[in-house]
C-alpha cells in the first residue's frame, strides 16, 4: 500500500490504544512512535520508535521541529484512577502539562493534535452525556483530564478531542484491561466480583483507534464522544464476555461499587450519546457483544 506523504506521531505508543493506532497508521503514513520507554520486542516493522517524555517542552519542540508531523495522536496519559488521589503531582504533570507541551509544539509548527479524554470528567449523576453537557469530575484523575482538555482548547493549536470510556482490547506487553482480566480469571476458574451499578459504553481499542484516525483527517476542531455504540452495566457486560469466550459465567458475582471501597469515587452513569460522531464523522462503533467478538478474533489472529 502506498503511503501518504507526511509523518504522524503517536505518543504512549506502547500502551493499548497507542499500539492499535500505530498498527492502523503504519501502512498509510510514516509513523514515529513515542513512549517513555522503548520495548524492542513489541515494536512494529517500518515504524520509528523514540524514547521521549511528553512533559519535556524542549523534547517535544525539537521532535516536532525535526519531523514535522501532519498529525499528533496523544495516547499518553496517567490513568490510575485511585493512584491519582495520592500521586497528584505525577498525574497532573502527564495529563495537563504533557498536553500543554504537545499543544505548544503543535501550534508552533502547524501539526494537528488529536487528544484522548474520558467520561471521568462527568459526575455520572445525569448520564448519558452529550459533548455539550457541563463537566463536573468527582476525583483528581477526572479533574486532570478536564484541565488537559482546557489547556488544548485554549492553546491556539489545531486540535480535536475524542472522549472515550471502558477501553478494552489486545496488544503485546500491555497490562490487563477489564475484558482481558475477566478472560484471564475465568480461564483460571477463579471467582470474580463485578459491579452492576456502573453504566457506560465499552469501547474496543482498535475501534477507537480507527475513529481517532477518521477524526484526524477531518477538518473538525471540536469534541466528540467516541465510544462503543451500546450502553451497558459492567456486570452484564462481563456476562457477555463469558458467553463469547465460552467461559463459566457462574464464577461472576454481582456487587455494588460501594462494596469495593475504592480510593476514588467513580461516575456511575457516565454513558455517552455518540450520535454526533456518527453523524459528523460517519463512524459508528461496535456494540457490546460485537466488540467482544472482534476482540476474540484479534486475539486468535495475533495469538495473544
C-alpha positions in Angstrom: 0.0 0.0 0.0 1.4 3.4 -1.0 1.9 5.7 2.0 0.5 9.1 2.3 3.2 11.8 2.2 3.9 13.0 5.7 4.8 11.9 9.2 2.5 11.2 12.1 3.4 11.0 15.8 1.8 8.6 18.3 2.5 9.2 22.0 2.0 6.4 24.5 2.9 4.1 21.7 3.4 1.0 23.9 0.0 1.3 25.5 -3.2 -0.4 24.4 -4.5 2.5 22.4 -1.1 3.6 21.2 -0.2 0.2 19.8 -3.5 -0.1 17.9 -3.0 3.4 16.5 0.5 2.6 15.3 -0.8 -0.7 13.8 -3.5 1.0 11.8 -1.5 4.0 10.8 1.8 2.4 9.7 0.6 1.3 6.2 -0.6 4.7 5.2 1.8 7.1 7.0 5.4 7.3 8.2 4.8 6.7 11.8 7.0 8.0 14.6 6.1 6.3 17.9 6.9 7.9 21.2 7.0 6.4 24.7 8.9 6.9 27.9 10.4 3.5 27.4 11.3 1.6 24.2 10.5 -2.1 24.2 12.1 -3.5 21.1 10.3 -6.9 21.4 6.9 -5.2 20.8 8.0 -2.7 18.1 6.3 -3.0 14.7 8.3 -3.2 11.5 8.5 0.0 9.4 7.9 2.3 12.4 10.5 4.7 14.0 10.5 4.5 17.8 11.8 7.2 20.1 12.1 7.3 23.9 10.6 10.6 24.8 8.8 12.4 27.6 5.8 14.5 26.5 6.2 16.7 29.7 9.5 18.0 28.4 8.9 21.2 26.5 12.3 21.1 24.7 12.0 17.5 23.7 8.5 18.0 22.2 9.6 21.1 20.4 12.7 19.5 19.0 10.9 16.3 17.8 8.1 18.2 16.1 10.5 20.7 14.5 12.7 17.9 13.2 9.9 15.6 11.8 7.0 18.0 11.1 4.2 15.5 11.8 1.0 16.2 10.0 -0.9 14.7 12.9 -0.1 14.0 16.5 -2.2 11.4 18.3 -1.8 11.8 22.1 -2.5 8.4 23.6 -0.2 9.0 26.6 -1.9 9.5 29.9 -1.8 8.8 33.6 -4.9 6.5 34.0 -4.6 5.1 37.5 -7.9 6.5 38.9 -7.2 5.5 42.5 -3.5 6.3 42.3 -4.2 9.8 41.1 -5.6 10.6 44.6 -2.1 10.3 46.1 0.2 10.8 43.1 -1.4 14.1 42.2 1.8 15.8 41.0 2.7 13.0 38.6 -0.9 12.7 37.3 -1.1 16.5 36.7 2.3 16.5 35.0 1.3 13.9 32.4 -2.4 14.7 31.9 -2.1 18.5 32.0 1.5 19.7 31.5 2.1 17.0 28.9 -0.9 18.1 26.8 0.2 21.7 27.1 3.7 20.8 25.8 2.2 18.9 22.9 -0.3 21.7 22.1 2.5 24.3 22.1 4.7 22.4 19.8 1.7 21.7 17.5 0.8 25.4 17.4 4.4 26.5 16.7 5.0 24.0 13.8 1.5 23.6 12.4 0.7 20.0 13.4 -2.9 18.8 14.1 -3.2 17.4 17.6 -5.8 14.6 18.3 -6.2 14.2 22.1 -8.0 11.4 24.0 -10.1 12.3 27.1 -12.5 10.4 29.3 -16.0 10.1 30.8 -14.5 10.7 34.2 -14.8 14.4 33.6 -18.5 13.9 34.4 -20.0 13.1 37.8 -22.2 10.3 36.5 -25.4 11.5 38.1 -27.3 12.5 35.0 -25.8 10.4 32.2 -25.8 9.5 29.4 -23.9 12.7 28.3 -23.6 14.8 25.2 -20.4 16.7 24.3 -22.1 20.0 25.3 -23.0 18.8 28.9 -21.3 20.5 31.8 -18.3 18.6 33.2 -18.1 18.0 37.0 -15.4 15.5 37.8 -15.5 13.6 41.1 -11.9 12.6 41.5 -8.4 14.0 40.8 -8.0 11.9 37.7 -11.1 13.4 36.1 -10.0 16.9 37.2 -6.7 16.4 35.5 -8.2 15.2 32.3 -10.7 18.1 32.2 -7.8 20.5 32.8 -5.9 18.8 29.9 -8.9 19.4 27.6 -9.0 23.1 28.6 -5.2 23.5 28.0 -5.7 22.2 24.5 -8.8 24.3 23.7 -7.1 27.5 24.8 -3.7 26.7 23.2 -4.4 28.1 19.7 -3.4 24.7 18.2 -5.3 22.9 15.5 -6.9 20.2 17.7 -9.7 17.7 18.1 -10.7 15.8 21.3 -12.1 12.3 21.4 -13.6 11.3 24.8 -13.9 7.6 25.4 -14.5 5.1 28.2 -14.2 1.5 29.4 -11.4 0.8 26.9 -10.5 -2.8 26.3 -8.6 -4.7 23.7 -5.4 -6.6 22.9 -1.8 -5.5 22.4 1.5 -7.2 23.3 3.1 -6.2 26.6 0.2 -4.1 28.0 -1.4 -4.6 31.4 -4.7 -6.4 31.6 -7.8 -4.3 31.0 -11.4 -5.0 32.0 -12.1 -7.7 29.4 -8.7 -9.4 29.3 -8.7 -9.5 33.1 -12.1 -11.2 33.1 -11.0 -13.7 30.5 -7.8 -14.5 32.4 -9.6 -15.0 35.7 -12.4 -17.1 34.3 -9.9 -19.3 32.3 -8.2 -20.0 35.7 -11.6 -20.9 37.2 -11.4 -18.0 39.7 -14.4 -16.2 41.1 -14.6 -12.5 40.3 -16.8 -9.7 41.6 -18.2 -7.2 39.1 -20.3 -4.1 39.8 -23.8 -3.7 38.3 -24.2 0.0 39.1 -21.5 1.4 36.8 -23.0 2.1 33.4 -21.2 3.1 30.2 -20.1 2.3 26.7 -17.5 -0.4 26.5 -15.0 0.6 23.7 -12.8 -1.7 21.7 -9.3 -0.2 21.3 -8.9 -1.0 17.6 -12.3 0.6 17.0 -11.3 3.7 18.9 -8.0 3.9 17.0 -9.9 3.9 13.7 -12.3 6.5 14.9 -9.5 8.8 16.0 -7.8 8.5 12.6 -11.1 9.4 11.0 -11.3 12.4 13.3 -7.7 13.4 12.5 -8.2 13.5 8.7 -11.5 15.5 9.1 -11.4 19.3 9.4 -13.3 19.2 12.6 -11.9 21.2 15.5 -14.3 20.0 18.2 -15.0 17.5 20.9 -16.5 14.1 20.1 -17.7 11.2 22.2 -16.0 8.2 20.6 -17.2 5.1 22.4 -18.9 1.8 21.8 -22.5 2.2 20.4 -24.2 0.4 23.3 -24.7 1.5 27.0 -24.5 -1.4 29.4 -23.6 -2.0 33.1 -20.3 -3.7 33.9 -21.9 -6.9 35.3 -24.0 -7.7 32.2 -21.0 -6.8 30.0 -18.9 -9.3 32.0 -21.6 -11.9 31.3 -21.3 -11.2 27.6 -17.5 -11.7 27.8 -18.0 -15.1 29.5 -20.6 -16.1 26.8 -18.4 -15.0 23.8 -15.3 -16.7 25.2 -17.3 -19.8 26.3 -16.3 -19.4 30.0 -18.2 -20.1 33.2 -20.5 -17.1 34.0 -21.3 -18.7 37.3 -18.0 -17.5 38.6 -19.1 -13.9 38.3 -20.6 -12.4 41.4 -22.8 -9.3 41.2 -21.9 -6.5 43.6 -22.2 -2.7 44.0 -19.5 -0.1 43.6 -19.7 0.7 47.4 -18.6 -2.9 48.1 -15.2 -2.2 46.6 -14.1 0.6 49.0 -12.0 2.3 46.3 -9.9 5.4 47.0 -11.6 7.5 44.2 -15.3 7.9 43.5 -16.4 6.7 40.2 -19.1 8.3 38.0 -21.8 5.6 38.0 -24.0 6.5 35.0 -21.5 8.1 32.6 -22.7 6.7 29.3 -22.2 8.7 26.2 -24.6 9.7 23.4 -22.5 9.0 20.3 -24.8 10.4 17.6 -22.7 13.5 17.0 -19.7 11.4 15.9 -21.9 9.1 13.9 -23.5 11.9 12.0 -20.5 14.2 11.5 -17.7 11.7 11.1 -19.7 8.8 9.6 -18.3 6.3 12.1 -20.4 4.0 14.3 -18.5 1.8 16.8 -19.2 -1.7 17.8 -22.0 -2.9 20.1 -21.0 -4.6 23.4 -21.2 -8.2 22.0 -19.9 -7.1 18.6 -16.8 -5.6 20.2 -16.1 -8.7 22.3 -16.4 -10.9 19.3 -14.0 -8.8 17.3 -11.5 -8.8 20.2 -11.7 -12.6 20.4 -10.8 -12.8 16.7 -8.0 -10.3 17.1 -6.5 -12.3 20.0 -6.8 -15.5 18.0 -5.1 -14.0 14.9 -2.3 -12.4 17.0 -2.0 -15.4 19.3 -2.2 -13.3 22.5 
